[in-house]
């Protein structure tokens, strides 16, 4: 009996902003697929006045990591998911735990693991992690929320992404956040490319990220059962 033929490679539009977009593209190439980078958000680091000391650091996005100095690497860090935890370890943090899920899971992990009334540093993006901060404060923890980056909508899709969509070459689109979904929908409609999505399957990291895609005419919209990249990639075939 001959071995079955390997699956055909998929051409996949990656809407994730950098630096995560390149890492996702690498993961797709390792699986035999063809990534096309199309970041829909630009991430801008912001200067922030960080507290002199804290008992733990809490992050809901890896985009917050570049805003943290090396002097904080010895402090325990709690990350929303495994990918963010891996990025924190790669950045030099020595005590990292992953909640493996959502911001609610992260809040639950932190309240279990830190001492009552502990002082937490919550670095985040502008307008982000407000509910997480509120949940931690409700649990009696002292939260210093600091904005260390902001995301801005990209002005347009990259030329390579537009060409691939116009040629009908895209098989899947990866959507990593509700904001990305909203901006992707706007960019596609503004460029007159909505018709090019009729045969495409969108893969969203969460139900919230899937909802803005409903206004587009995808062949199907799939949602990861857990909000992380591994579960997203499991939906590619």
Residue, then its C-alpha position, 0 to 999 in steps of 0.5 A: x500500500x502506498x502512503x497517502x499524498x501529503x495535503x496540498x499547501x494552503x495560501x494563508x493571509x496572516x493579519x496579525x501585527x508584528x512581531x507576532x506576524x512573522x512568527x506565525x508565518x514561520x509556523x505556517x511554513x513549517x507546516x508546508x503552507x504559504x503565508x501572506x503577511x497582511x497586518x491590519x494594525x500597526x503597534x506603536x510602543x509608548x513611554x510609560x512610567x512604571x512603578x518602582x516595585x511590584x509583587x507580580x506582572x500580569x500581561x494579556x498580550x505579548x505586545x506589552x513585553x517590549x515595554x518592560x525593562x530587564x530590571x523586572x525580569x526577576x519578578x513573577x509574570x502571569x501571561x494570558x496564554x502559552x504563546x505569550x508565556x513563551x514570548x515572555x521567557x524568550x524575552x528573559x523573564x525567569x518565573x512565568x506562568x500561563x493561564x492558557x486561555x482568556x483574560x478571565x482565566x488569567x484573573x482567576x490564575x493570578x488571584x489563586x497564586x498571589x498573596x492577598x493585597x499583592x501589588x500587580x503591574x498590568x502593562x497593556x495597550x491603550x484602551x485594553x485590559x480595563x475589565x481585567x484590571x477591574x476583576x483583579x481589583x475586585x479580588x482585593x489586589x492592588x493593580x497598577x495599569x500602565x499603557x505601554x503601546x497603542x495599536x493604530x489601523x493600517x492605512x491599507x493592505x500590503x500590495x502582495x495581499x491585495x494581489x493574492x486576493x484579486x487572483x483568488x489565491x487565498x485559501x484561509x485568513x487568520x484573525x487574531x483579535x476583534x480590532x483586527x477583524x474590524x479593520x480587516x473588514x474595512x480594508x477589504x471593503x474599501x479596496x473593493x475586494x469583498x467578492x474575493x472572499x467567497x471561497x475563503x475560510x476565516x479562522x478567528x481566535x475567539x467568538x468576539x474576533x469572529x463577529x465583525x467578520x459576519x459582514x463579509x462573504x466568507x465561505x465559512x468562519x471557524x472559531x478556535x475552541x481556545x483563544x490561542x494560535x495552536x487551536x487556530x492552526x488546528x482548524x486550517x484543513 
